[in-house]
Amino acid sequence: MNSGIGLVEYDAINIGFDNSSLDAPIPRNLIFTSQNGVKGFFTQYPEFQTRELNIYCVGDKTKLEIEKNGYSVVASANSAEELAHMIVNEFNEKQFLYLCGSKRREELPDLLKKQNISIQELEVYTTTLNPKKFNRNFEGILFFSPSGVQSYCKKNDLNLSVAFCIGPTTAAEAKKHTQNIIIANKPSIENVIVQAVKKYKK
């Protein structure tokens, strides 16, 4: 708004934290690709607050959420695919648990399994779409997840709007609806906003 840009904001998705269970013992090496994964895990498994854990994650905000729970991060990357390659190259002898949501992407577990790296998955939150019809066209739309794109496009067209995307996986979903896409230089909410301001500042 300081840049003379009008903003409409709404929650395109709903996040729920459900009790989940894992039959096997939980490995010491954990992978998180979102803040919600961190929140879901430590909400449902508070007993692990006292365990020594090696944590690998995607994104600065996820890393901050982990550090808020008193842990340091062994390795972090800007995307799940980048983190998977890092694990393959540097940590391939370890066993991992991937803490994910109900709409998690396939890239990371698929890459690790192809390299015969042991990975279990535990769903610690659910993502449901919250579609809403807008009777207007927006010059730009800011998307922070593939699910956000799916939700918006259920009842709206992108038409001539520019889709500002937080990262390549979100952009891949947006490409199903438009080629008019700008991807943030760094996967953060702030950087998505910076891209929009750069384009539309009056």
C-alpha positions as a Markdown table, in Angstrom:
| # | Residue | x | y | z |
|---|---|---|---|---|
| 1 | Met | 0.0 | 0.0 | 0.0 |
| 2 | Asn | 3.0 | 2.3 | 0.6 |
| 3 | Ser | 3.8 | 1.7 | -3.1 |
| 4 | Gly | 0.3 | 2.8 | -4.2 |
| 5 | Ile | -0.8 | -0.8 | -4.9 |
| 6 | Gly | -4.2 | -1.9 | -3.8 |
| 7 | Leu | -4.4 | -5.4 | -2.1 |
| 8 | Val | -7.1 | -8.0 | -1.6 |
| 9 | Glu | -6.1 | -10.8 | 0.7 |
| 10 | Tyr | -7.8 | -14.1 | 1.5 |
| 11 | Asp | -6.9 | -17.6 | 2.8 |
| 12 | Ala | -7.0 | -19.8 | -0.3 |
| 13 | Ile | -6.2 | -22.9 | 1.8 |
| 14 | Asn | -7.0 | -24.2 | 5.3 |
| 15 | Ile | -4.4 | -26.0 | 7.4 |
| 16 | Gly | -5.5 | -28.6 | 10.0 |
| 17 | Phe | -3.3 | -30.4 | 12.5 |
| 18 | Asp | -4.6 | -34.0 | 13.0 |
| 19 | Asn | -3.3 | -36.6 | 15.3 |
| 20 | Ser | -1.1 | -39.0 | 13.3 |
| 21 | Ser | 0.8 | -42.1 | 14.2 |
| 22 | Leu | 3.9 | -43.9 | 13.0 |
| 23 | Asp | 4.3 | -47.6 | 13.8 |
| 24 | Ala | 8.0 | -47.7 | 13.5 |
| 25 | Pro | 10.5 | -45.9 | 15.7 |
| 26 | Ile | 11.1 | -42.3 | 14.6 |
| 27 | Pro | 14.5 | -41.8 | 13.0 |
| 28 | Arg | 16.8 | -39.1 | 14.3 |
| 29 | Asn | 17.1 | -37.4 | 10.9 |
| 30 | Leu | 14.1 | -35.3 | 10.1 |
| 31 | Ile | 13.1 | -33.5 | 6.9 |
| 32 | Phe | 10.8 | -30.5 | 6.9 |
| 33 | Thr | 9.7 | -28.7 | 3.7 |
| 34 | Ser | 7.3 | -26.2 | 5.4 |
| 35 | Gln | 6.6 | -24.3 | 8.6 |
| 36 | Asn | 3.3 | -26.3 | 9.0 |
| 37 | Gly | 5.3 | -29.5 | 9.0 |
| 38 | Val | 7.3 | -28.2 | 11.9 |
| 39 | Lys | 4.3 | -27.0 | 13.8 |
| 40 | Gly | 2.4 | -30.2 | 13.2 |
| 41 | Phe | 5.2 | -32.4 | 14.4 |
| 42 | Phe | 6.2 | -30.6 | 17.6 |
| 43 | Thr | 2.5 | -30.1 | 18.5 |
| 44 | Gln | 1.7 | -33.8 | 18.2 |
| 45 | Tyr | 5.0 | -35.2 | 19.4 |
| 46 | Pro | 6.2 | -33.0 | 22.3 |
| 47 | Glu | 8.2 | -35.9 | 23.7 |
| 48 | Phe | 10.7 | -35.3 | 20.9 |
| 49 | Gln | 11.6 | -31.9 | 22.3 |
| 50 | Thr | 14.1 | -33.8 | 24.6 |
| 51 | Arg | 15.7 | -35.9 | 21.8 |
| 52 | Glu | 18.8 | -35.2 | 19.9 |
| 53 | Leu | 17.6 | -34.6 | 16.3 |
| 54 | Asn | 19.4 | -33.9 | 13.0 |
| 55 | Ile | 17.1 | -31.6 | 11.0 |
| 56 | Tyr | 17.1 | -30.8 | 7.3 |
| 57 | Cys | 14.7 | -28.2 | 5.8 |
| 58 | Val | 13.5 | -26.1 | 2.9 |
| 59 | Gly | 13.2 | -22.3 | 3.3 |
| 60 | Asp | 14.3 | -19.6 | 5.8 |
| 61 | Lys | 10.9 | -19.5 | 7.5 |
| 62 | Thr | 10.9 | -23.2 | 8.1 |
| 63 | Lys | 14.4 | -22.9 | 9.5 |
| 64 | Leu | 13.3 | -20.1 | 11.9 |
| 65 | Glu | 10.3 | -22.3 | 13.1 |
| 66 | Ile | 12.7 | -25.2 | 13.8 |
| 67 | Glu | 15.1 | -22.8 | 15.7 |
| 68 | Lys | 12.1 | -21.5 | 17.7 |
| 69 | Asn | 11.7 | -25.1 | 18.9 |
| 70 | Gly | 15.3 | -25.1 | 20.2 |
| 71 | Tyr | 17.0 | -27.0 | 17.3 |
| 72 | Ser | 19.6 | -26.2 | 14.9 |
| 73 | Val | 19.5 | -27.1 | 11.2 |
| 74 | Val | 22.1 | -29.4 | 9.7 |
| 75 | Ala | 21.3 | -28.3 | 6.1 |
| 76 | Ser | 18.8 | -26.2 | 4.3 |
| 77 | Ala | 17.9 | -25.4 | 0.7 |
| 78 | Asn | 15.6 | -23.1 | -1.3 |
| 79 | Ser | 13.6 | -26.0 | -2.7 |
| 80 | Ala | 12.7 | -29.6 | -2.0 |
| 81 | Glu | 14.5 | -30.8 | -5.1 |
| 82 | Glu | 17.6 | -28.9 | -4.1 |
| 83 | Leu | 17.5 | -30.4 | -0.6 |
| 84 | Ala | 17.1 | -33.9 | -2.0 |
| 85 | His | 20.2 | -33.5 | -4.2 |
| 86 | Met | 22.1 | -32.2 | -1.1 |
| 87 | Ile | 21.1 | -35.2 | 0.9 |
| 88 | Val | 22.0 | -37.6 | -2.0 |
| 89 | Asn | 25.5 | -36.0 | -2.3 |
| 90 | Glu | 26.3 | -35.4 | 1.4 |
| 91 | Phe | 24.1 | -37.5 | 3.7 |
| 92 | Asn | 23.2 | -40.6 | 1.8 |
| 93 | Glu | 24.1 | -43.1 | 4.5 |
| 94 | Lys | 21.4 | -41.8 | 6.9 |
| 95 | Gln | 17.8 | -42.9 | 7.5 |
| 96 | Phe | 15.2 | -40.1 | 7.2 |
| 97 | Leu | 11.7 | -39.2 | 8.3 |
| 98 | Tyr | 9.9 | -36.7 | 6.1 |
| 99 | Leu | 7.3 | -34.7 | 8.0 |
| 100 | Cys | 4.8 | -33.6 | 5.4 |
| 101 | Gly | 1.2 | -32.5 | 4.7 |
| 102 | Ser | -1.6 | -34.2 | 2.8 |
| 103 | Lys | -0.7 | -32.4 | -0.5 |
| 104 | Arg | 3.0 | -32.9 | -0.3 |
| 105 | Arg | 5.0 | -32.9 | -3.6 |
| 106 | Glu | 6.7 | -36.0 | -5.0 |
| 107 | Glu | 10.1 | -34.7 | -5.9 |
| 108 | Leu | 12.0 | -35.1 | -2.6 |
| 109 | Pro | 10.8 | -38.7 | -1.6 |
| 110 | Asp | 11.1 | -39.9 | -5.3 |
| 111 | Leu | 14.7 | -38.6 | -5.7 |
| 112 | Leu | 15.8 | -40.2 | -2.4 |
| 113 | Lys | 14.1 | -43.5 | -3.1 |
| 114 | Lys | 15.7 | -43.7 | -6.5 |
| 115 | Gln | 19.1 | -43.4 | -4.8 |
| 116 | Asn | 18.1 | -46.2 | -2.3 |
| 117 | Ile | 18.1 | -43.7 | 0.6 |
| 118 | Ser | 15.9 | -44.9 | 3.5 |
| 119 | Ile | 13.0 | -42.4 | 3.9 |
| 120 | Gln | 9.7 | -42.8 | 5.8 |
| 121 | Glu | 6.9 | -40.3 | 5.7 |
| 122 | Leu | 4.6 | -39.0 | 8.4 |
| 123 | Glu | 1.6 | -36.7 | 7.5 |
| 124 | Val | 1.4 | -34.2 | 10.3 |
| 125 | Tyr | -1.1 | -31.7 | 8.8 |
| 126 | Thr | -3.8 | -31.5 | 6.2 |
| 127 | Thr | -4.3 | -29.0 | 3.5 |
| 128 | Thr | -7.8 | -28.3 | 2.2 |
| 129 | Leu | -8.7 | -25.9 | -0.6 |
| 130 | Asn | -10.8 | -22.8 | 0.2 |
| 131 | Pro | -12.0 | -21.6 | -3.3 |
| 132 | Lys | -13.7 | -18.3 | -3.6 |
| 133 | Lys | -15.1 | -16.5 | -6.7 |
| 134 | Phe | -14.0 | -13.0 | -7.4 |
| 135 | Asn | -16.1 | -10.9 | -9.8 |
| 136 | Arg | -13.2 | -8.8 | -11.0 |
| 137 | Asn | -9.8 | -9.2 | -12.7 |
| 138 | Phe | -6.6 | -8.5 | -10.8 |
| 139 | Glu | -3.4 | -7.2 | -12.5 |
| 140 | Gly | -1.3 | -9.5 | -10.3 |
| 141 | Ile | -1.9 | -12.4 | -8.0 |
| 142 | Leu | 0.5 | -13.6 | -5.4 |
| 143 | Phe | 0.8 | -17.3 | -4.9 |
| 144 | Phe | 2.7 | -19.0 | -2.0 |
| 145 | Ser | 2.0 | -22.7 | -2.7 |
| 146 | Pro | 0.8 | -25.0 | -5.5 |
| 147 | Ser | -2.4 | -25.5 | -3.4 |
| 148 | Gly | -3.0 | -21.8 | -3.5 |
| 149 | Val | -3.0 | -21.8 | -7.2 |
| 150 | Gln | -5.3 | -24.8 | -7.4 |
| 151 | Ser | -7.7 | -23.1 | -5.0 |
| 152 | Tyr | -7.9 | -19.8 | -6.8 |
| 153 | Cys | -8.2 | -21.4 | -10.2 |
| 154 | Lys | -11.1 | -23.6 | -9.2 |
| 155 | Lys | -13.4 | -20.6 | -9.4 |
| 156 | Asn | -11.4 | -17.9 | -11.2 |
| 157 | Asp | -9.3 | -17.5 | -14.4 |
| 158 | Leu | -5.9 | -16.0 | -14.4 |
| 159 | Asn | -6.6 | -14.3 | -17.8 |
| 160 | Leu | -4.2 | -11.4 | -18.2 |
| 161 | Ser | -3.1 | -11.4 | -14.5 |
| 162 | Val | 0.6 | -11.8 | -13.7 |
| 163 | Ala | 1.1 | -14.8 | -11.3 |
| 164 | Phe | 3.8 | -14.0 | -8.8 |
| 165 | Cys | 5.1 | -17.3 | -7.4 |
| 166 | Ile | 7.2 | -18.0 | -4.4 |
| 167 | Gly | 9.1 | -20.8 | -6.1 |
| 168 | Pro | 9.4 | -23.2 | -9.1 |
| 169 | Thr | 6.9 | -25.8 | -7.8 |
| 170 | Thr | 4.2 | -23.1 | -7.4 |
| 171 | Ala | 5.1 | -21.7 | -10.8 |
| 172 | Ala | 4.8 | -25.2 | -12.3 |
| 173 | Glu | 1.2 | -25.3 | -11.1 |
| 174 | Ala | 0.5 | -21.7 | -12.3 |
| 175 | Lys | 1.8 | -22.7 | -15.8 |
| 176 | Lys | -1.2 | -25.0 | -16.2 |
| 177 | His | -3.3 | -21.8 | -16.3 |
| 178 | Thr | -1.0 | -19.0 | -17.7 |
| 179 | Gln | 2.5 | -18.3 | -19.0 |
| 180 | Asn | 2.5 | -14.8 | -17.5 |
| 181 | Ile | 4.6 | -15.7 | -14.4 |
| 182 | Ile | 7.2 | -14.0 | -12.3 |
| 183 | Ile | 9.1 | -16.2 | -9.8 |
| 184 | Ala | 10.7 | -14.8 | -6.6 |
| 185 | Asn | 14.5 | -14.6 | -6.5 |
| 186 | Lys | 14.3 | -16.2 | -3.1 |
| 187 | Pro | 11.5 | -18.4 | -1.8 |
| 188 | Ser | 10.1 | -15.9 | 0.8 |
| 189 | Ile | 6.8 | -14.0 | 1.2 |
| 190 | Glu | 8.8 | -10.8 | 1.3 |
| 191 | Asn | 10.5 | -11.5 | -2.0 |
| 192 | Val | 7.2 | -12.2 | -3.8 |
| 193 | Ile | 5.9 | -8.9 | -2.6 |
| 194 | Val | 9.1 | -7.2 | -3.8 |
| 195 | Gln | 8.6 | -8.6 | -7.3 |
| 196 | Ala | 5.0 | -7.2 | -7.3 |
| 197 | Val | 6.1 | -3.8 | -6.1 |
| 198 | Lys | 8.9 | -3.6 | -8.7 |
| 199 | Lys | 6.4 | -4.3 | -11.4 |
| 200 | Tyr | 3.5 | -2.1 | -10.3 |
| 201 | Lys | 4.9 | 0.7 | -8.0 |
| 202 | Lys | 3.3 | 4.0 | -9.1 |
